[in-house]
Amino acid sequence: MNILLVSQCHKNALTETRRILDQFAQRKGDRTWQTAITFEGLKTLRKMLQKNARRNTAVSCHWLKKNGQCELIWIVGRLSAFDEQGNVATNSTTRSIIKNKAESAWQSAEVIALAAGIAGLFHDFGKANALFQRKLTGDTKSFGEPYRHEWVSLRLFEAFAGTLDDQGWLTRLTRLKAIDEKDVLSALKCDGLGSAVDLNMHRSAFISLEGKKFARLVAWLIVSHHRLPVQGKNPLCLADHKDWLHKSFYPSWNSVNHEKDWSEADIKANWTFPHGTPICSAKWRKKAGEIASRALKHPNLQAHDWLHQRFTSHLARLSLILCDHYYSSLDADASPDKWRDDDYHAYANTDSKSPKKIAPLKQKLDEHNIGVGQNALFFARNLSALKRSLPAIARHKTFSKRSSDPKYRWQDKAFDLASSLGLQSEQQGFFGINMASTGCGKTFANARIMYGLNGDKQGCRFSVALGLRTLTLQTGDAYRDLLKLDDSDLAVLIGSQAVKDLHELNKDQAKADAKRLKTKTSEKGKQKNTPEDHGSESAEEFSEHMYVSYDGGMYEGRLKQWLNTGKKSQSKLSQLISAPILVSTIDHLIPATDSLRGGKQIAPMLRLLTSDLVLDEPDDFGLEDLPALCRLVNWAGVLGSRVLLSSATLPPALVTALFCAYREGRKHYEQVNISGERDQGIICAWFDEYGAQAQTILDKKAFKAEHKLFVTARANQLTKKPKLRQGEIVPIDINAEPNENKQALKQAAAEQMAQTIWTGIHRLHKQHHVTHKNGQQVSLGVVRMANIGPLVAVAKQLTARSPEPDVQIHYCVYHGQFPLALRSFIESRLDAALTRYDPEALWEQTEITKALAKSSAKHHIFVVLGTSVVEVGRDHDYDWAIAEPSSLRAVIQLAGRVQRHRQQVPSSPNILLLSKNNKALQGITPAYCRPGFESVERPLAHHDLTDLLNDELNPVTAIPRILEPSLGKKDMEPNSECTNWNLQEHRALAGGLFKSKKQASYWWEAAIDWTGEYIKQTPFRQSEAQEQYVLWWPEDESPVWAQLDDTRHPWLYTPSESDFEPVDLNLADGVNWWLDLDPERIYTRLSDALEKPCEQISKDFGSIALRAKDDDASRWYWHSQLGVHDA
């Protein structure tokens, strides 16, 4: 292809651009190049330009076609340097011609900067106390203080502001003298000393700051700059949140240490300042006066209650925290002398890079406070320019290209609607819902919708947040393949490099298999079905353990020095923010609101600030995680992002809660960012394969009504579809003796479940199988159970039971507790066998052909025994399924894996649902929980699904999930029993989100974002403590279990065979393992592929995280085919 390159770069960017372009093309002028180049060469050129792009970079690439036409291919750098066709402006003007009100945003930018700057000046005042100064020099045995330095800093600021209003204390700051420190210290409330028995001494600092809108914000920034305040050990009643700040904000919110037994001398030292506070520093007073003078000139300092203005307060906190981290990380010789008073001798920190046991002192306290305050001021002032200067995807034809396949024409309608809403959504926000069915191309449609909202000129930036780690790399691949994106446009955030390496190996193997099968298929004739192409016709303190797969241009704007604070210029923080599209699990964005410590909040919050948000399958989460999910959506609204939910099974209560959270968050954004008329309503849009529609919605009631109309119409369409999944309830029960012990009940439940499942396997195989040309009949089925322990117990029973005559059963146990390499191998082989767009491909699968050749039995049944990992995230096509019930949603998700590719309508039920789950068989209540929707507060009347379900299983569709049954007042009353399984799910969701002791709606209905108390009581994915193990293969030995200590360098592997007990299994006649899971063979295969020693392979890919055992005497049980499990 023949291309023309045009550079509109300036300064150093022009020199660098010329250096790169001269390597690829002939220069035709000072700023133009022309050459013939291959597609791969063009990709390399673009990647080089992106990686070396600067703030002043602007390069366009045009394709010179044979017919004389010229087409813009891409732009690297400033999009504003060119128009939509890549033309350069002939004239320019300095006049203000902004017409879009959203462009004149960030009206509170100066308040954010001033608050962060002044808080920075005071944030570490408390470090001047004698105890802290002794700690820095190693002159004390104590490693803490009764009252943390942030609390002491808060009290000092309170004493400084005194009874003065905002105008008064800011004026005092401009006229400050060293002698004024005496007045501040005399007004200081020293908690824990003498008159501390007087309740007035224990009053909240915010009582004396009442009415001082700006001072309250500064005070909160000071006390929260390391972590959000949380009450000590005893959780508070969330309903009393209005009293927390003014009536009960005591030291225990920040300094639980003070409750220990401290000597009076230590407490006095905590409130004594041997070198004085930074007020004694002339340099500090000068800088404080400068910033205070700017604040006094600001006309809107009293416009809002800034502490509860979420956009302003939390961006100010982010600026302060980031600049505190940045300035503290500077080398000792990088500290400016101009901010250091030689007559002031208190220090802020020590040199952590020093090898000495007692690290040398580094930054003076006055200099540190000035440095943090000044940097926070500058950072916050420039923060509004961040999004406009980051890389974006613009003028990309694949996003806007029309679909020629009728199956995907709905995506064109979705794109057109989104494009028409672009400018309006900037002004009013956007809350979208994509409920298209599985196989209709939601992934591709989501990208087109987000692109349409942003338009060609502006370019799109969005984050895709997924519920499952296994989906992250798959989704990244989908975007690369379907949208023709590469690593310069897309960042994928994963757990480790090892996960990515295994994924790439499996992908290469899958491509090789597909190529081999394609060749054989072409010889036989065209296959009937093809993998879904999603509608794309061109488809020919961020955690140090996280791995970011991104190879694009880095941010080079005004904030570069603060964002690239690591040893490598391309730090993880910069990578995460720079990438136009980010794909990650939702865990990596949740800290934007849920990180109590500020450092982990920086990256996800900046990401939300600079990109839109797509939530993929948000209904995957349990009830306990929904408050955190709502907080994230609320934060997207606060920061001005647009939100799209994507799932075919979204329940109305969850959608409504997320809308309310977004709407209330958007109000905070518009309050300080949108000129003119505000609160005009949120632009809401609904998409599915039947159409697209949008409405401006003002409140919860209007949204519920509009959403009900949409899902009702959708349900009517779904009833017309072929009945691919038909369900039936299978009775199951045990004869338990009164007062029978727990172990006997567990054993009886496992035996009865195994018997019922065994019978169901044979029945379903006979009714739903495929026949090989030699006459052998094969079926691939899945048995889904709720928890690993009962699953393994049933697996042991099944493998010890012979099948019927002339039948061979091949089992594969699949759950989350296998070493990484083994789990990856299981998934890759199941992916190969269960990808059945071409039905004939089954007979080419290695494990299938070997099994048929090994035994001449007429019937071969291949069974996956799995937990919830089989429900979502895998593009698998089974012939039939058996499910232990936990929720109707789980059944619906599992059903989506039956006849997923071949779409053949069965003549009899192909899904069996046990009438009771393992807990119900044992008489445990609540039974349908973890996972499930039953609780002590909202119990079921009984646990037999024969009586709890009506006709929801024939056929199995998403209709019961998306249509909310009528919920009466009695249904929502605490402890009321429910007699319908479907109703139970909807009332549990509605109650947990809007009517419970820890209801999600507290977050957006109340001003509780200043504290971490609600976050602490409703954490996301709360899990037990874990220990890291590795199935280690030392050289010349057999693999052994070792405990991994990754806090050391190099990592330490300690053999821990005593923690694991091998399991002996004797397979019954006719029973086989589907896959060969010998760890040595799998490690050897990886060793050959990656050209690494087996011992290193085992260290890299043999890891597993297990729940920390409470009892040192308890052990894990291990078998390569069963994984790691409890007894």
C-alpha positions, 0 to 999 in steps of 0.5 A: 500500500502507498501511504502519505505521512503528515507531521504537525509536531512541534519542538522536540516532538518534531525532531523525534518524529522525523527520526522515526519516519525517515527510517520508513519513508522518503521525505517529500517536504519538511513535514511530509513523507511518502512510501510504499509499505506492507501492512505489518510494516505500517503497524510497526511504524505506528507502534514506534510513533506511539511509544515515542509520542510526546505532548506535541506529537501529531502525525496523520497517515493517509492511504493513497489508493489506486483510484486516486482517492485518499483515505485517513488511516490513523492519527498518532498524538493530538487529534485536534491537529487534524479534522475528521478527514485528516486535513490541516486547518488553514487558519487559527484563532485565539478567540473562545469559540467553545459551544459545547457546555461540557467543554467548559467543565471543571468549574471546581478545579481551582477549589480542588487545587487550593484544598489539596495545596493547603492540606498538603501544607498541613498534612504532616504537621503531626510528625513534629511530635517528639515520639515521631522524631525519636522514631525516625532517629531510632531513639525509641523502642516503640514503632508507633504512637498513641495518636497517629500523625494525621490525627495530631495534624488534624488537631493542629489545623483545628487549633490554627483555624480556631473560631475564625471563619474561612475568610478569617483563617485564610487571612491569618495564614497570609499574615503568619509569624513564627510567634503565632505558633504559641497561640496555636499550641495553647489552643491545641486539644491534646487527647489523652492528657489531663483535662481529657476527662472533660468531654469537650476535649474529646469532641469531634474536630469537625464541631469547631469547624461547623459552618466553615465549608472550605476548612472542613474539606481541608481538615478531612483531607489532612486526616484521611491522606493515608486512609479513610477514617474507620471506627475501631473494632466495633462496627457502627450502626449504619442507620446512625451515619448522620451523627458520626462526623459531628458527634462521635468522630473521636481518635478511635476513627484514626488512632486505635493505638491510643486504646493501648496501655500507654505511659503518660510520658509517651502521651505527653511526647505525642503532643510535644514538639521539640523543634516546633511545628513548620509554622517556625519555618520562614519558608513554610510561612511564605509558601502558605501565605502565597497559596492562602492569598490565592484562596482568598481571591477565589469567588466561589469558596463558599459556594458548596459544602465542599466536604460532601461535594464528592467530585471536588473532595475526592479529586482533591484527596487523590491529588494530595495522596499522589503528590505525597507518594511522589514527593516522598519517593524523591531522592534526598539530593532532589529536594529543593533548597528553596523549600528548606529552612536551615533553622528548622530541624524537624524531619518528615522521613528517612531514606528507605533506599539506604542499606543501613539498619537505621536509615538516614534522615531525608526530607525536612518537615517544612520542605516535605509539607511545602513540596507536597502542597505545591505539587498537589496544587499544580497537579490538581490544576492540570488534572482537568487536561488529563483526559484530552491529552491521553491516547484515544481510538478515533476514526476507526472504520471497523467500529462504524462499518455496517454488518452484512449478516442479518444476525448482527444488523441490530448492532448497526441500530445500536451504533446509530442510536449511540452516535445520535446521543453523543453530545447529549450524553456528555451534558446529561450522562449515559446509562445503557443496558445491553441485554442481547442474547448469548451468541448475538455479539454483545462484546462487539456491540458494546465497543461500537456503542461506546465508540458511537457515544464519543464520535470519530473526532473525539475518540473513545476510551473505555474500560471493560470490567469483568467478573471472572479472571478467566474471561479477561484474556479471552475478552482481550483476544476478542477485541483484538481480533474483532476490532483489529486492535493491537497492543498499542490500543488495548491493555489487559490487566491480569494476575501474572505473566504466567497466566498470560504465557499459558494463555498464549500457548493454549491459543497457539495450540487452538489455532494449530488445531483449527487449521488442521480441522479446517483442512480436513473439513474443506475436504469433506465440504463446508461446515454448517456452523461457524464460531460467532464473529460478533458482527465484525465482517473484518474479523478475518499503589497499584498491586506490584503483582499485577501484570499489564499487557500494553505496548502502546504510547505512554502519556506525555502530558503535563502530569507526566512527572507525577504519573511516572514515579517508578524506576521505569518510565513506562510504569504500570500506573501510566500504562493503565491510564494511557491505554484507550481500552482496558480489559480487566476484572472488576477487582482492579477498578473497585479500589476507586471507591473501596480502598481504605488506603489511598495509594491503591485508589489512585490508578482505578480512580484516574482510569474512571476519570478518563474513560467510560465504563462497560460492566460485563455480566454485573449480575454474576456477583453474590448479594454481598458484593452488590453494594461495592458494585453500586459504589463503583457505578456511583463513582463513574457518575461522580467522575463524569463517565458513561456506563454500559451494563452488558448481560442477558440476565439482568434482574430489575432490582439490580438494574434499578439500583445501579441506575439510582447509584449512577444518577446520584453520582452524576448530580455531583459531577454536574453540580460543579462541571455543567453550566446552565440548566442541570439535572435534566435527567440521565440519557438511558438506552436499552439494546438487544437483538430486537432493537434499540431505544433511548429515553431521558429519565429523571427518577427511579420511578420513571426508570422502573416503568421504562425498563419494565416495558423493555423487558416485557417486550423482550420476554415476548420475543424470547418465547418465540425462539426455539426451545433449545434447553428443556428442564426437569426436576429429579426427586432426591432425598435421604432417610436421615435418622433423628440426631444423626451426626453431621459426618454420617449426614454428609456421607449419606447426602454424597451417596444419594447424590451420586446415585441420582446423578449416575442414573441421570447420566445414563438417561440423558446419554441415551436421549442426547448423543451423537453417533460416530461413523463406526456406530459408537455413540458419544455424549458430552455432559456437565454435572454442576455442583455448588461447592468443591467439597461435596463435588469431590465427595460425589466424584469419588462415589461416581468413579467407584461405581461401574456404568451400565453394560457396554458403557464407558464413562470418562470423568473430568473434575473441574474447579478452582483448586488445581495448580495453575498449569493443570487448570490451564491444561484442563480448560484448554482441552475442554475448550477444544472438545466443546467447541462444536460449531462444526459437529464433525470436529468432535471426532478429531479431538485427541482424547475422544479418538483415543477413548473410542479406539481403546474400548469397543463399547458402544456408548462413551459418555464424557462428563465434566464434574464442575463447580460454578466455573462451568456456568460462565466464561467458557464458550462450551457446548454440551449435549446435556447437563445435571445441576445441583440447585443453588439459584435459578440464575445459576441454572439459567447460566448453565443452560446457556452451555447446552446446545450453545453452538449447534442449536439443535432442538431436543425432543426431551428434557436435556437439563436435569435439576435435583430437587434438593441441594447438598445442604437441604439433604442434610437439613441445613438451613438456610440451604440455598446460600453461598452461593444462592439467595436464601438467608436467615432474614429471608428464608424459604418455607421449604427446600424441595424445588418440586414445590418451589418452582412452577413452569420456569424450567420448560423451557429454561430461558432468562425470562424469570430472571429479567421479569420481576414478579409482584413483590408484596409488602409481606414478601419484603418483611424480615423473616417472612418465608417465601414459597417460590424459588424465583420470587426468592431471588428477586426479593433478596435482591430488592431487599439487599439493595434497598431494604436491609441493615447494610443496604447498598442505597446508603452509599448514594442516599447518605453522605458517608463517603468521607469514611470507610466504615460502610466500605469496611462493613460491606467489602467486595469479595470478602475472603478468608486469609490465603496461603500460597503453595506450589507443586514444585518439581526439584531437579532429579526428584518427584514433584512435592508441595512447597509453601511459597514466600513471595515477600522475599527476594528471591522467592523462598520455597519451603517443602510442606508435604505435611500439609497435603495428604495424597488420595488413593483412587481405584476406578471401577470397571468402565470408568476412565479419566477424560484427561491425562493430568500427570503433573510431570507430563504437563510440566515437561510439555511446558518446558519443551514449549518455553525452553525452560527447565522443568523446575523453573516451569513448576515454580512459574506455573505450579502455584495455587492459593488456598484458604489458610487453615485454622488448625495446624493439625488439619491437612489438605487432600490432593489428587491430580484428577481431583485437585486440592480439597478438604476431607 
